[in-house]
Structure formats: structure tokens, C-alpha cells
Amino acid sequence: MTTVGTEAQPLRVAIIGSGPSAFYAADHLLKQSDLVVEVDMFDRLPTPFGLVRGGVAPDHQKIKTVTKAFNLVAKNPRFRFFGYVEYGKDLSHADLVEHYHQILYATGAQSDRHMGIPGEDLTNSFPATAFVAWYNGHPDYRHLQFDLSQERVAVVGVGNVAIDVARILCLSHEELARTDIADHALEALSKSNIKEVYLLGRRGPAQAAFTTPEVKELGELEEADVVAIPSEVALDDVSRADLEAGGDKAAQKKVELLQGYAQRAPAGKKRRLIFRFLVSPTEVLGDSDGRVAGLRLAKNELYASESGSIASRATGETEDLPVGLVFRSVGYRGSPLVDVPFNERWGTFLNQKGRIIDPTSQQPKVGEYTAGWIKRGPSGVIGTNKPDAVETVQCMLEDLVAGQVLNPSHAERESIEKLVQERQPNYVTFADWQRLDEIEVANGAATGRPRVKFTRIEDMLAALGKNVTA
């Protein structure tokens, strides 16, 4: 009997998704010196790298250099990329079971969580994820339109994504024109009438989820003053005791920066970015045309919960904030896939340390795994996905040693390529992507930008000489 993981029968692994967790998992698998592994990575878009391309802010180019490491993974002759191939449409779960010993789902967390308040679905109320995808040129979102004629905008949430949205709304045309922001977003934002952007946090400055570098760079905006209300960034007794007990220097630094903004005299710049803490939206207020006209805010106080965490509760005092545009950034969740057990409550695949769990037997499903945000929820930065992916791969290797792998009837390398060619003749290889990458970078160099992105799939296919009508 041929042993799986040898030259005669390599361990065949399918990875669904091509973001950081997918590439970190592929890298760890391919680095196994005592094992022959072949990795096929699938993505429904022609472009790889997931949120590194579609989520990282366009003015944060340094963060995107992580793709250099992913390019090295893709150079491995035992790695293949099948872009523009969608699970559930071009390939089914049954197809993967027939062709691979192991399947790893790394599809991220693309959906947003709702605030659950009246008026949330009014015109001009949006999830932050949609705005981020729009300005980053994601093909699914490029058609969206945001009413940037409004003078006041509220961003609900104080995580890094919320900070990104607020910052992009406050950047000058010159600042944006030095980035790889999508052309349609650059044009729309250049005509923006926005004068005030509010960032709203339900707890205090010490509990804000954004990182220190994110809040520090706001003070360097060319056309926006950063404002905070002294009473809202002052440390309450509960937060002060928590910081002193925990010795959290990062949180202390964030508080110091915010308190500095509260003491800084405005320079009279074109826009204002205003931090608000200890407030929770309870209703999105609308006008007679069904458009956002404001937010009703409940003012909060902090207390130590029974579990020891710091929670907020309403004081009974309210405030109406006049805004014409609202972006919610209160959390993200993954989306289910056909035939993959999903935990609706958590918005993740049902798993234990990356092993997909059968909901009926509560036992691991042979040969099926998950990694990244769809495994653990939307937490951490890009690098956090590396140990997460390694944990999953360790489970995969343990199961291989135990003989707990799928028994594909078509494990040969050529079989899946033939099937993909039949189902999606316009599929994109990594070499195809590199050609698109070269074109984007060249187009950007011509205008002094990092790149000019393709934002339409048909344009990508046409640039590669593929039959767009197929």
C-alpha cells in the first residue's frame, strides 16, 4: 500500500481562500522536510492575498509588504493557485473529497455585525466593510455609491477598521493620490464635502481596540484637526485601577495620546476628526425621505463586571448627534459554506483547534480543517494568523500520522486541473496574477502611485487575453 506523503503519493491538500492564514498554512505544510506535500489554493477572485489587498488601508503600504513572503511560498513547484474558481459554484465539497487527502477552509470574515437598533437600514447607513472594500477596489463593491455630499459622518466603533474609515474620510486629495486607493474612490473622495467625522466608542479610551500607531498617525493628517472631549478621555477610577493592576503600557500610551488631542488647540484645518467615548447609539434618526439625519446616543458609565471585565451601562442621559452618513464597525463574522458545519452564534466554522467538527457526532470530520478569522473570529493583526495556521497544520500532520485522511479516488495532480478547466476555463494561475501585478505597478509608476488596481474582473481577464464571454 502506498504511503501518503511520499514521492509516489504526495499528501494532496486543498486550501479554500488565499489570505494570510491560507498562505501561512501552505508555507508550513510545504516546509515539512520529511513529507512530500502538494498544495492547491483556490480563491473566487482572480487576485490572491485576501484582506491584504482588499482590507488593508491604501495609505498603509508597509503592511502590504507581507505579500513578498507569500510570493516566495507561491514559487514552490508543489504549490498551485487557482484564482477565479469559486467553492460552491465551480467546485463542490464532493469534488474536493474526490481529489484531496485534506481540505483547509481559510475564507476569512467578510460580513459585518449589526448594531441591532431602529433605523439601522436607513439610506446612508452602511457597514464599514462595504466602504473599505469599495475604496480598496474589491470587484464586488466597486459599484457602491456613498453620499459624500454630507458634512457630518459618524463611525460607530473604535477598532482599527473604524480608525481606517475615519482617516480615509479625512485625508486630503494629495495624501490619497500617493496611495493605491481605487480610482473610483479617489475621484469620489476628491469631491467630498465632509467636514466632521465622529468616532464613537461605548466604553472609555483605555478600552478602545485600536492600536497605538493607528491613533498616533491621526495627529499627522494634513487637512484634519483631531479633537477629543477632556471629560470623555479622562480616566475613571475603574479604568485607572485596571491599568495600574495590569500594567498595560500600550493602553496607557493610547490614553495619553487621546488626552493630548483633548488639550491641543485646533489649527483650523479643513476637517475635524472627533473622538467620542462613553456613548452608545440607540437609534439612527431619519428624515422624511428615509435618509440618515442623526444618531441618538445614550451616555454611559463604566463598572467592573462580575467576571472582572470593564463594562458600560447607560446613565439615562441621551444626546442627538446630527450626521448624514453612518458607518458601523462593531465586529465582523464569517459566512457559511455549503457542506461545512457553521456556528451561527459565533460566525465561524464549527471547529476545535482547526479540526472541523461534525455537529451531530461532535467528532472531527476526517480530512477537514479551518484557519484564520473563520476559525477563531475576527481578532488580531495579520501576523496573528501565522501561529493560528501553524496550530491547524499541526493537527493535520498528527491526523496524517494516525491515518485519519480522506481517500480520494482521483488524487493525481492533473485530475483537478482538468476538472477546473472544464468548470471554469477562465481560471487564473499565479503566473497570471503576477502579470496583472506587473501591469498594476507599471500603471501606478506612471502617476507616482504604488499601483493602479484593476477593479473589474472582466478587465483582469481581458488583460490576460482570456475569453471574457466564456
C-alpha positions as CSV (number, residue, x, y, z in Angstrom):
1,M,0.0,0.0,0.0
2,T,1.4,3.4,-1.0
3,T,2.1,5.7,2.0
4,V,0.5,9.2,1.7
5,G,3.2,11.9,1.9
6,T,5.8,10.2,-0.3
7,E,7.1,11.0,-3.8
8,A,4.9,8.1,-5.1
9,Q,1.8,9.6,-3.3
10,P,2.2,13.2,-2.1
11,L,-0.2,14.5,0.5
12,R,-2.7,16.5,-1.6
13,V,-4.1,19.5,0.2
14,A,-6.8,21.9,-1.0
15,I,-6.9,25.4,0.6
16,I,-10.1,27.4,0.1
17,G,-9.1,31.1,0.3
18,S,-5.9,32.9,-0.3
19,G,-5.5,35.4,2.5
20,P,-2.7,35.4,5.1
21,S,-3.9,32.4,7.1
22,A,-4.1,30.4,3.8
23,F,-0.6,31.3,2.8
24,Y,0.8,30.7,6.3
25,A,-0.7,27.3,6.3
26,A,0.6,26.5,2.8
27,D,4.1,27.6,3.9
28,H,4.1,25.4,7.0
29,L,2.9,22.4,5.0
30,L,5.4,22.8,2.3
31,K,8.3,23.2,4.7
32,Q,7.8,19.7,6.2
33,S,11.2,18.2,5.3
34,D,10.1,14.6,5.9
35,L,6.9,14.9,3.9
36,V,6.0,15.4,0.3
37,V,3.1,17.8,0.1
38,E,1.2,19.3,-2.8
39,V,-0.9,22.4,-2.1
40,D,-3.7,23.7,-4.4
41,M,-5.1,27.1,-3.3
42,F,-8.5,28.3,-4.6
43,D,-10.0,31.8,-4.5
44,R,-13.2,33.0,-6.0
45,L,-11.4,36.2,-7.1
46,P,-8.7,36.3,-9.8
47,T,-6.4,38.1,-7.3
48,P,-4.8,36.5,-4.2
49,F,-4.0,37.8,-0.7
50,G,-7.5,38.4,0.7
51,L,-7.7,41.3,3.1
52,V,-4.1,42.3,2.5
53,R,-5.3,43.5,-0.9
54,G,-8.9,44.2,-0.1
55,G,-8.8,45.3,3.6
56,V,-5.5,47.0,4.5
57,A,-5.8,50.8,4.1
58,P,-4.3,52.1,0.9
59,D,-2.1,54.5,2.8
60,H,-0.5,51.6,4.8
61,Q,1.7,50.3,2.1
62,K,4.3,48.9,4.5
63,I,1.8,46.4,5.9
64,K,1.2,45.1,2.4
65,T,4.9,44.0,2.0
66,V,3.9,40.8,3.8
67,T,2.9,39.6,0.3
68,K,6.7,39.3,-0.5
69,A,6.7,36.3,1.8
70,F,3.6,34.9,0.2
71,N,5.2,35.2,-3.3
72,L,8.0,33.0,-2.0
73,V,5.5,30.4,-1.0
74,A,3.9,30.5,-4.4
75,K,7.3,29.9,-6.1
76,N,7.4,26.3,-4.7
77,P,6.8,23.9,-7.6
78,R,4.4,21.9,-5.4
79,F,2.1,25.0,-5.0
80,R,-0.6,26.0,-7.4
81,F,-3.1,28.9,-7.4
82,F,-6.5,28.6,-9.0
83,G,-8.0,32.1,-9.0
84,Y,-11.5,32.9,-10.2
85,V,-12.6,29.5,-9.0
86,E,-15.5,29.6,-6.6
87,Y,-16.3,26.9,-4.0
88,G,-19.9,26.0,-4.2
89,K,-20.2,27.1,-7.8
90,D,-17.2,25.8,-9.8
91,L,-16.2,23.2,-7.3
92,S,-18.3,21.3,-4.8
93,H,-17.4,19.7,-1.5
94,A,-17.8,16.3,-3.2
95,D,-15.2,17.4,-5.8
96,L,-12.7,18.2,-3.2
97,V,-13.2,15.0,-1.3
98,E,-12.6,13.1,-4.6
99,H,-9.3,14.9,-5.3
100,Y,-7.6,15.6,-1.9
101,H,-6.5,14.0,1.3
102,Q,-7.1,17.1,3.3
103,I,-9.2,20.3,2.9
104,L,-8.4,23.6,4.7
105,Y,-11.0,26.4,4.7
106,A,-9.5,29.8,5.2
107,T,-12.2,32.1,3.9
108,G,-12.0,34.9,6.5
109,A,-14.8,37.0,8.0
110,Q,-16.4,39.1,5.2
111,S,-19.7,40.0,6.8
112,D,-20.4,42.7,9.4
113,R,-22.3,42.6,12.6
114,H,-25.4,44.8,13.1
115,M,-25.9,47.3,15.8
116,G,-29.5,46.0,16.3
117,I,-31.1,49.4,16.7
118,P,-34.0,51.2,14.9
119,G,-33.2,53.0,11.7
120,E,-30.0,50.9,11.0
121,D,-31.2,50.2,7.5
122,L,-32.0,53.8,6.5
123,T,-30.4,55.2,3.4
124,N,-26.8,56.4,4.1
125,S,-26.3,53.8,6.8
126,F,-23.6,51.3,5.8
127,P,-21.4,48.6,7.2
128,A,-17.7,49.8,7.3
129,T,-16.8,46.6,5.5
130,A,-18.6,47.8,2.4
131,F,-16.8,51.2,2.4
132,V,-13.4,49.5,3.0
133,A,-13.9,47.1,0.1
134,W,-15.1,50.0,-2.1
135,Y,-12.1,52.2,-1.6
136,N,-9.8,49.2,-1.9
137,G,-11.3,48.3,-5.3
138,H,-12.9,44.9,-4.5
139,P,-14.9,43.9,-7.6
140,D,-18.0,43.1,-5.6
141,Y,-18.2,46.6,-4.1
142,R,-16.9,49.0,-6.8
143,H,-20.4,49.8,-7.9
144,L,-21.5,51.2,-4.5
145,Q,-22.1,54.9,-4.0
146,F,-21.7,56.8,-0.8
147,D,-23.2,60.2,-0.2
148,L,-20.1,62.2,0.4
149,S,-22.0,65.5,0.0
150,Q,-22.9,65.2,3.7
151,E,-20.9,67.4,6.1
152,R,-21.0,65.1,9.1
153,V,-20.3,61.4,9.4
154,A,-20.4,59.0,12.3
155,V,-18.2,55.9,12.5
156,V,-19.5,53.6,15.2
157,G,-16.7,51.6,16.8
158,V,-13.1,52.3,17.9
159,G,-11.2,49.4,16.4
160,N,-8.5,49.7,13.7
161,V,-11.0,49.3,10.9
162,A,-13.1,52.2,12.3
163,I,-9.9,54.3,12.5
164,D,-9.1,53.5,8.9
165,V,-12.5,54.6,7.7
166,A,-12.3,57.8,9.6
167,R,-8.8,58.5,8.4
168,I,-9.6,57.9,4.8
169,L,-12.6,60.3,5.0
170,C,-10.2,62.9,6.4
171,L,-7.2,62.6,4.1
172,S,-6.6,65.3,1.5
173,H,-6.7,64.5,-2.2
174,E,-2.9,64.9,-2.3
175,E,-2.5,62.3,0.5
176,L,-4.9,59.9,-1.2
177,A,-3.3,60.3,-4.6
178,R,0.0,58.9,-3.2
179,T,-1.7,55.6,-2.4
180,D,-3.1,52.6,-4.3
181,I,-6.7,53.6,-3.5
182,A,-9.1,52.6,-6.2
183,D,-9.5,55.2,-8.9
184,H,-13.3,55.5,-8.5
185,A,-12.8,56.1,-4.7
186,L,-10.1,58.7,-5.3
187,E,-12.4,60.6,-7.7
188,A,-15.4,60.4,-5.3
189,L,-13.4,61.4,-2.2
190,S,-11.8,64.3,-4.0
191,K,-15.2,65.8,-4.3
192,S,-16.2,65.1,-0.7
193,N,-18.0,67.8,1.3
194,I,-17.3,66.1,4.7
195,K,-16.2,68.5,7.4
196,E,-16.6,66.5,10.6
197,V,-16.1,62.8,11.3
198,Y,-17.1,61.3,14.7
199,L,-15.6,58.1,16.1
200,L,-17.9,56.7,18.7
201,G,-16.9,54.2,21.5
202,R,-19.3,52.8,24.0
203,R,-16.6,52.4,26.7
204,G,-13.6,54.6,27.6
205,P,-10.3,55.4,26.0
206,A,-8.5,52.7,27.9
207,Q,-10.8,50.0,26.4
208,A,-10.5,51.2,22.8
209,A,-9.5,48.4,20.5
210,F,-7.4,50.4,18.1
211,T,-3.6,50.1,18.3
212,T,-1.3,52.9,19.4
213,P,0.3,53.6,15.9
214,E,-3.2,53.9,14.4
215,V,-4.2,56.7,16.8
216,K,-0.8,58.4,16.8
217,E,-0.8,58.9,13.0
218,L,-4.0,60.8,13.1
219,G,-2.2,63.7,14.6
220,E,-0.2,64.0,11.3
221,L,-3.2,64.5,9.0
222,E,-2.6,67.4,6.6
223,E,-6.2,68.7,6.5
224,A,-7.8,67.5,9.7
225,D,-7.6,68.5,13.3
226,V,-8.1,65.7,15.8
227,V,-10.4,66.6,18.7
228,A,-11.3,64.8,21.9
229,I,-13.5,65.9,24.8
230,P,-11.5,66.2,28.0
231,S,-14.2,64.7,30.3
232,E,-14.6,61.7,28.0
233,V,-10.9,60.8,27.8
234,A,-10.2,61.4,31.5
235,L,-9.6,58.1,33.3
236,D,-12.4,57.0,35.6
237,D,-11.5,55.1,38.8
238,V,-12.3,51.7,37.4
239,S,-10.1,52.1,34.3
240,R,-7.3,53.7,36.3
241,A,-7.3,50.8,38.8
242,D,-7.4,48.3,35.9
243,L,-4.5,49.9,34.1
244,E,-2.4,50.1,37.2
245,A,-3.1,46.4,38.1
246,G,-2.4,45.1,34.6
247,G,0.5,47.3,33.7
248,D,-0.8,47.6,30.1
249,K,1.7,50.2,28.7
250,A,0.1,50.2,25.3
251,A,-3.3,51.1,26.7
252,Q,-1.7,53.8,28.9
253,K,0.0,55.2,25.8
254,K,-3.3,55.4,23.9
255,V,-4.9,57.2,26.8
256,E,-2.0,59.7,26.9
257,L,-2.3,60.4,23.1
258,L,-6.1,60.9,23.3
259,Q,-5.7,63.2,26.3
260,G,-3.1,65.1,24.3
261,Y,-5.6,65.6,21.5
262,A,-8.1,66.9,24.0
263,Q,-5.6,69.6,25.1
264,R,-4.4,70.5,21.6
265,A,-5.7,73.8,20.2
266,P,-7.3,73.2,16.7
267,A,-5.2,74.6,13.9
268,G,-8.3,75.5,11.8
269,K,-7.8,72.7,9.2
270,K,-10.4,71.9,6.6
271,R,-11.9,68.9,8.6
272,R,-12.2,67.7,12.2
273,L,-11.9,64.1,13.4
274,I,-13.7,64.0,16.7
275,F,-13.3,61.2,19.3
276,R,-16.3,60.5,21.4
277,F,-16.3,57.9,24.3
278,L,-18.9,56.5,26.7
279,V,-21.7,56.8,24.1
280,S,-23.8,54.1,22.5
281,P,-26.1,54.6,19.5
282,T,-29.7,53.6,20.4
283,E,-31.4,54.8,17.2
284,V,-30.4,56.0,13.7
285,L,-32.7,59.0,13.2
286,G,-34.2,59.6,9.7
287,D,-35.6,62.4,7.7
288,S,-38.9,62.4,5.8
289,D,-37.2,60.8,2.8
290,G,-35.9,57.9,4.7
291,R,-32.3,59.1,4.9
292,V,-30.0,59.3,7.9
293,A,-30.4,62.6,9.8
294,G,-28.7,61.8,13.0
295,L,-27.8,59.3,15.8
296,R,-29.4,59.1,19.2
297,L,-26.7,58.4,21.7
298,A,-27.1,57.0,25.2
299,K,-24.3,58.3,27.6
300,N,-22.6,55.6,29.5
301,E,-20.6,55.0,32.7
302,L,-18.1,52.2,33.3
303,Y,-18.2,49.5,36.0
304,A,-16.3,46.3,36.9
305,S,-18.5,43.3,35.9
306,E,-18.7,40.1,37.9
307,S,-16.2,38.5,35.5
308,G,-13.7,41.2,36.2
309,S,-14.0,42.9,32.8
310,I,-14.9,46.6,32.4
311,A,-18.4,47.0,31.1
312,S,-20.6,50.0,30.2
313,R,-24.1,50.9,31.3
314,A,-26.4,53.7,30.3
315,T,-26.7,56.7,32.7
316,G,-30.2,57.7,31.4
317,E,-28.8,60.8,29.7
318,T,-29.1,61.0,25.9
319,E,-27.9,63.2,23.1
320,D,-28.8,63.6,19.4
321,L,-25.9,63.8,17.1
322,P,-26.7,65.4,13.7
323,V,-25.0,63.3,11.0
324,G,-26.0,62.5,7.4
325,L,-23.9,59.3,7.0
326,V,-23.2,56.4,9.3
327,F,-20.7,53.6,9.1
328,R,-21.0,50.7,11.6
329,S,-17.8,48.9,12.6
330,V,-18.9,46.9,15.6
331,G,-17.5,43.5,14.7
332,Y,-17.3,41.0,11.8
333,R,-18.4,37.5,11.2
334,G,-17.7,34.8,8.7
335,S,-20.1,33.5,6.1
336,P,-21.2,29.8,5.8
337,L,-20.1,27.5,3.0
338,V,-22.2,24.6,1.6
339,D,-21.5,21.3,3.4
340,V,-19.2,22.9,6.0
341,P,-20.5,22.9,9.6
342,F,-21.0,26.5,10.8
343,N,-21.6,28.1,14.2
344,E,-24.2,30.8,13.6
345,R,-23.7,32.3,17.0
346,W,-20.0,32.9,16.6
347,G,-19.9,33.4,12.8
348,T,-17.2,30.7,12.5
349,F,-16.8,27.2,11.2
350,L,-17.5,24.6,14.0
351,N,-14.0,23.5,15.0
352,Q,-11.6,22.5,17.7
353,K,-8.1,23.9,17.2
354,G,-8.8,23.9,13.5
355,R,-10.3,20.5,13.1
356,I,-13.8,20.8,11.6
357,I,-16.4,19.2,13.9
358,D,-19.4,17.2,12.9
359,P,-22.4,18.9,14.7
360,T,-24.2,15.5,15.1
361,S,-21.4,13.3,16.4
362,Q,-19.3,16.2,17.9
363,Q,-16.3,14.4,16.5
364,P,-13.7,15.8,14.0
365,K,-14.6,15.4,10.3
366,V,-11.9,13.4,8.7
367,G,-9.6,15.5,6.5
368,E,-11.3,18.8,7.0
369,Y,-9.8,21.9,8.7
370,T,-10.0,25.6,9.1
371,A,-7.7,28.5,9.9
372,G,-7.8,32.3,10.3
373,W,-10.7,34.5,11.2
374,I,-13.2,31.9,10.0
375,K,-11.7,29.6,12.6
376,R,-11.3,31.8,15.6
377,G,-13.3,35.0,14.9
378,P,-12.0,38.4,13.7
379,S,-9.2,39.1,16.1
380,G,-5.6,40.1,15.9
381,V,-3.5,41.6,13.1
382,I,-2.1,39.9,10.0
383,G,0.7,38.2,11.9
384,T,-1.7,36.7,14.4
385,N,-2.8,34.3,11.6
386,K,0.6,32.7,11.5
387,P,0.5,30.8,14.8
388,D,-3.2,30.2,14.2
389,A,-2.4,28.5,10.9
390,V,0.5,26.5,12.4
391,E,-1.8,25.1,15.1
392,T,-4.2,23.9,12.4
393,V,-1.4,22.4,10.3
394,Q,0.0,20.5,13.4
395,C,-3.5,18.9,13.7
396,M,-3.3,18.0,10.0
397,L,0.1,16.4,10.4
398,E,-1.0,14.5,13.5
399,D,-4.0,13.1,11.7
400,L,-1.9,12.1,8.8
401,V,0.4,10.1,11.1
402,A,-2.8,8.5,12.6
403,G,-4.0,7.6,9.1
404,Q,-7.0,9.9,9.5
405,V,-7.1,11.4,6.0
406,L,-9.6,11.3,3.1
407,N,-9.2,8.6,0.5
408,P,-9.6,10.5,-2.8
409,S,-10.4,8.5,-5.9
410,H,-8.6,11.0,-8.1
411,A,-5.5,12.0,-6.2
412,E,-3.4,12.6,-9.2
413,R,-2.2,16.2,-9.7
414,E,-3.6,16.5,-13.3
415,S,-7.1,15.4,-12.5
416,I,-8.2,18.5,-10.6
417,E,-6.6,20.8,-13.2
418,K,-8.7,19.1,-15.9
419,L,-11.9,19.4,-13.8
420,V,-11.2,23.1,-13.2
421,Q,-10.5,23.7,-16.8
422,E,-13.9,22.2,-17.7
423,R,-15.8,24.1,-15.0
424,Q,-14.0,27.5,-15.2
425,P,-11.9,27.8,-18.4
426,N,-11.0,31.4,-17.3
427,Y,-9.3,30.3,-14.1
428,V,-6.2,32.4,-13.2
429,T,-2.8,30.9,-12.3
430,F,-0.3,32.6,-10.0
431,A,1.7,33.4,-13.1
432,D,-1.4,35.1,-14.5
433,W,-1.7,37.1,-11.3
434,Q,2.0,38.2,-11.5
435,R,1.2,39.6,-14.9
436,L,-1.7,41.5,-13.5
437,D,0.5,42.7,-10.7
438,E,3.1,43.9,-13.1
439,I,0.5,45.9,-15.1
440,E,-0.9,47.5,-12.0
441,V,2.5,48.5,-10.7
442,A,3.5,49.9,-14.1
443,N,0.3,51.9,-14.3
444,G,0.9,53.3,-10.9
445,A,4.5,54.2,-11.6
446,A,3.3,56.4,-14.5
447,T,1.4,58.5,-12.0
448,G,3.6,58.3,-8.9
449,R,1.5,55.8,-7.1
450,P,2.3,52.2,-5.8
451,R,-0.2,50.7,-8.2
452,V,-3.4,51.4,-10.1
453,K,-5.7,48.5,-9.3
454,F,-7.9,46.5,-11.6
455,T,-11.4,46.7,-10.0
456,R,-13.4,44.8,-12.6
457,I,-13.0,41.0,-13.2
458,E,-13.7,41.4,-16.9
459,D,-10.8,43.9,-17.2
460,M,-8.5,41.5,-15.4
461,L,-9.4,38.6,-17.7
462,A,-9.1,40.9,-20.8
463,A,-5.6,42.0,-19.7
464,L,-4.7,38.3,-19.6
465,G,-6.1,37.6,-23.0
466,K,-8.8,35.4,-21.7
467,N,-12.2,35.0,-23.3
468,V,-14.3,37.3,-21.2
469,T,-17.6,36.0,-22.6
470,A,-16.8,32.3,-21.7
